[in-house]
């Protein structure tokens, strides 16, 4: 939908630009025609009559715009001049009508398309359940959104700068449609519009720690069961955010430093992870899936669960949430139970399909 709207608006812009170029060319050529007629033709029929180029330009402008100020050039009653003026008037009228039509289409249809697109987007947001709200589409936020889209998580972006969110939505359209709310994430009404009461989680990636802290407090008050992951620049802020209600806090400076150290001392491990995450031909993801109460996998042996039929999936470990213990490389006769957490690795679409089976959560189309 977004592609067709952008293509249509670009087509209208090209038509409008072409019409203005044709108008400018017509004015220049028409003015030059008047000037040449005044220079070579008029002396033969009306000796002593001369037309300046400025007067000719003015005459051409009031002709193509059908202003009707009258004939500013002397002795224009000559039949040849009348015929030439009529021709210029017809051409000018055609170009003028085309410009007015293009401008009307651009503003009216453009506004209607944007309103219609926004109405459909808000409807989709209102229909979301168990989605993730991403606050801030800056340097970190755009990568968060990309990863969520690749792994088929439904999401809504909250960004105060409309130009940024529209630009990034265009950049990310290869992964799907980006649903967004243009507004301040610090405002409760904005979070309500993003469906925070129905959301699974919220990620705050705003530029300032104080803003992320405020969003964390507000989000926790609005939805007590929400999973909140917040960005922190200063490590000292992390504990405050956890006290405020964040389930997890990520320090971008700490992660960046750890990554640089890893590049030095364990480059092959880093290379493996990068290939797993970025190589489109080997696109794999690690993800955790909780077996929900309504899942049919409860009480089923792992070998009979049909997990392999979802695609190239590998169950790496199973966590028992009651004691926090992990079972690595579980055997096929291990019996799955409600509440257990599966740590799996596989292709994003396969992981998303399994998430729907195991947890009953919706996946993005």
SULMO-V762970 format. One record per backbone hydrogen bond with DSSP energy under -1.0 kcal/mol. NH is the residue of the N-H (numbers start at 1). CO is the residue of the C=O. If there is no record, write none. Layout:
((NH CO) (NH CO))
//
This chain:
((5 1) (6 2) (7 3) (8 4) (9 5) (10 6) (11 7) (12 8) (13 9) (14 10) (15 11) (16 12) (17 13) (18 14) (19 15) (20 16) (21 17) (22 18) (23 19) (24 20) (25 21) (26 22) (27 23) (28 24) (29 25) (30 26) (31 27) (32 28) (33 29) (34 30) (35 31) (36 32) (37 33) (38 34) (39 35) (40 36) (41 37) (42 37) (44 41) (46 42) (49 46) (56 52) (57 53) (58 54) (59 55) (60 56) (61 57) (62 58) (63 59) (64 60) (65 61) (67 62) (82 78) (83 79) (84 80) (85 81) (86 82) (87 83) (88 84) (89 85) (90 86) (91 87) (92 88) (93 89) (94 90) (95 91) (96 92) (97 93) (98 94) (99 95) (100 96) (101 97) (102 98) (103 99) (104 100) (105 101) (106 102) (107 103) (108 104) (109 105) (111 107) (112 108) (113 109) (114 110) (115 111) (116 112) (117 113) (118 114) (119 115) (120 116) (121 117) (122 118) (123 119) (124 120) (125 121) (126 122) (128 125) (130 198) (132 154) (133 201) (134 156) (135 203) (136 158) (142 138) (144 140) (145 141) (146 142) (147 143) (148 144) (149 145) (150 146) (151 147) (152 149) (153 148) (156 132) (157 179) (158 134) (159 181) (165 161) (166 162) (167 163) (168 164) (169 165) (170 166) (171 167) (172 168) (175 172) (181 157) (183 159) (187 184) (191 187) (192 188) (193 189) (194 190) (195 192) (196 191) (200 131) (201 131) (202 227) (203 133) (204 229) (205 135) (212 208) (213 209) (214 210) (215 211) (216 212) (217 213) (218 214) (219 215) (220 216) (221 217) (222 218) (223 219) (226 223) (227 200) (229 202) (230 248) (231 204) (232 250) (237 234) (238 235) (241 237) (242 238) (243 239) (244 240) (246 241) (247 228) (248 228) (250 230) (252 232) (255 251) (256 252) (257 253) (258 254) (259 255) (260 256) (261 257) (262 258) (263 259) (265 261) (266 262) (270 266) (271 267) (272 268) (273 269) (274 270) (275 271) (276 272) (277 273) (278 274) (279 275) (282 279) (284 276) (285 346) (287 344) (289 342) (291 340) (292 358) (295 292) (299 336) (300 297) (302 334) (303 332) (304 301) (305 302) (310 307) (311 308) (313 311) (314 345) (316 343) (317 343) (318 327) (319 341) (320 325) (324 320) (327 318) (329 316) (334 331) (336 300) (339 291) (340 337) (341 319) (342 289) (343 317) (344 287) (345 314) (346 285) (351 347) (352 348) (353 349) (354 350) (355 351) (356 352) (357 353) (358 354) (359 355) (364 152))
//
